[in-house]
Amino acid sequence: MTQPIAPIAKKIPHQLTTHNETRIDNYYWMRDDSRSDKEILAHLTAENDYCDAMLAPQKTLQDSLFEELKSRICKDDNSVPVKDGDYWYHSEVSGDEEYSRYYRASDNKGTNKQLLLDVNVLAASHEHFELGDMSISPDDSILSYASDLDGRRIYTINFKQIESSTLINDVLENTEGQIVWANNNKTVFYVKKDPQTLLGTQVYRHVLGTNQSDDELVYEEEDHSFYMSLDKSRDESLIFINLESTETSDIWFIDANTPMDEFAQLIDCIDEHEYSVDKLGDTFYIVSNHQATNFKVMTATTETIFDVEQWATKIEHRDDVLIEDIEIFNDYLIIVERELGQIRFVIHRGDTSYPMTFDDPCYYACLGDNPEPSSTTARIYYSSLTTPGSLFETDLATTDRTLLKAQKVLGEFNSDDYESQRIFVTSRDNQQVPVSLVYKKSLYRQDGTNPVLQYGYGAYGITIDPNFSPHTLSLLNRGFVYAIAHVRGSEMLGRRWYEDGKKAHKQNTFNDFIDVSKHLLAEKIAHPQKLFASGGSAGGLLMGAIINQAPQLYRGVGAHVPFVDVVTTMLDESIPLTTNEYDEWGNPNELAAYNTIKAYSPIDNVTAQHYPNLLVTTGLHDSQVQYFEPMKWVAKLRECKTNDNLLVFKTDMESGHAGASGRFKSLEEKALEMAFFINLCD
């Protein structure tokens, strides 16, 4: 049988000169913003064909895994109804449907159930369909919903009369996918998206019954390092424009009862002051890092909110506790905190406070949907690496919990068959890196025989909590250990854990991941020839860095929508989202940042050496990490790698950054990667 021939990309030297240094990019020609260049599309198709041919021996396993993953999903499933105003809202999905149907009813038993939206109908004629935000007008008469048809996160917003189930003529194009209703039920605000940079920098006011071309620009942000979103206060009295860069916040507001007014700035924007604001009744609640690295909770009145110095401290800053979120009720305040990597909820009532407690050694918990501030109960979502997701109703006076719904895992699943651990690994600079582990008890040896899949992300302060995944069972049941390395760049150990993994300190992220890998091998948790790694987006950057710096450790690596051309991308302000990222990676127009980024940028550090087996995936319409980054990276790896290990590259020609849409179609990529790793164990 003839061995498939890998696609070899042509080389056209392209000079990129910065700080009097010239880099040669032989694959710069692969960039096509229109996604229509025939030569580029032909090369991506050739890569897909090569990937299919090279992975043909695992196709049977891949198909089996897909069916296995699919078989665990409950085909007929409903969400727990939640009360918001006069109605109870829930969703349903049935059979082989890829998408949900959304309903409302008069009570939680489903009386007078009314269909709001069937996403299956909306998606039927599209290769890709992503539902954005849905919202209901204050008088409950109109539904708005946002849809993205190509995965680039540019949303069209439609409006629908609920009683008659008819669409209104109003259509809002090129939006972020979110609207906020004024209290008059006819005025909405939305963020318009630049189709080139994909930045939302303008807020428009739209009055139902008018053309979008007549909409009024009410706010424009000139500083493109900010992300923009809209929100409404807990008491629905104010509409907020939230501006967030990596290190700085700015908030503007308007009275929701007088939507034709101009937006006003809440407080002066101060560099490196991050804060969020909510309001209930006469009190503002602020989560702020003003003189508080791990944040503190402040309160203010309508008279004092405009002056930071007049804010009163409700909950003090603590060096060892990160405040992540709050939820405001009429009689209670819930604080979401994290200490030593573990989430906890603390309920405050007047001058008293008390925690909710959990039993697992490592777990994930978050606030559920709690739209009613008058409620004396709160919905809490809880999961661990061995416990399927569970939604509880918690009595805020007693902390007693009632289980409303537990995630169903079909097939032969018993939580007691699995075990999770939290360990700490000492890094090369003497930091304690948390690692969450899970495995099947009967197959775990710790004698150097278990294959291990190590996952990591490590950017933007995003913490990958140890959450249950029914898909991971397919690996655990085959003897794999699954490990999450909570490397610097996340906020697992507080704000400083994040600060120590970004910009000039970014190398710590890669060192932590590699040091965890070495520990798993040294402690015989992992087989020396069966350690695998996986990550996506910024986690794909992590994968690119570790295979340059420590390729010998890994048998195989999955890099998904990987951000690997960091220098070139961060120097090009026309590429979507670049300017928003300066506070995360550094601005390479400055020499020090340029040198830091160039030292780890995966594509700039590919060398003639042995590389692990590699599976690289992307989406042609990715708006976050453009398809040409992994495309160029794969071409350069093919040029330089010195061994015969697999290097396969799969492009979903219909999807964007989030991958395939739909609850079953998205399992195909998971099955592809799992089969890739399992096959390498033989």
Secondary structure, 3 states (H helix, E strand, C coil): CCCCCCCCCCCCCEEEEECCEEEEECCHHHCCCCCCCHHHHHHHHHHHHHHHHHCHHHHHHHHHHHHHHHHCCCCCEECCCEEECCEEEEEEECCCCCCCEEEEECCCCCCCCEEEEEHHHHHCCCCCCEEEEEEECCCCCEEEEEEECCCCCCEEEEEEECCCCEEEEEEEEEEEEEEEECCCCCEEEEEEECCCCCCEEEEEEEECCCCHHHCEEEEECCCCCCEEEEEECCCCCEEEEEEECCCCEEEEEEECCCCCCCCEECCCCCCCCCEEEEEECCEEEEEECCCCCCCEEEEECCCCCCCHHHCEEEECCECCEEEEEEEECCCCEEEEEEECCEEEEEEEECCEEEEECCCCCCEEEEECCCCCCCCCEEEEEEEECCCCCEEEEEECCCCCEEEEEECCCCCCCCHHHEEEEEEEEECCCCCEEEEEEEEEHHHCCCCCCCCEEEECCCCCCCCCCCCCCCCCHHHHCCCCEEEEECCCCCCCCCHHHHHCCCHHHCHHHHHHHHHHHHHHHHCCCCCCCCEEEEEECHHHHHHHHHHHHCHHHCCEEEEECCCCCHHHHHCCCCCCCCHHHHHHHCCCCCHHHHHHHHHHCHHHHCCCCCCCEEEEEEECCCCCCCCHHHHHHHHHHHHHCCCCCCEEEEEECCCECCECCCCCCCHHHHHHHHHHHHHHCC
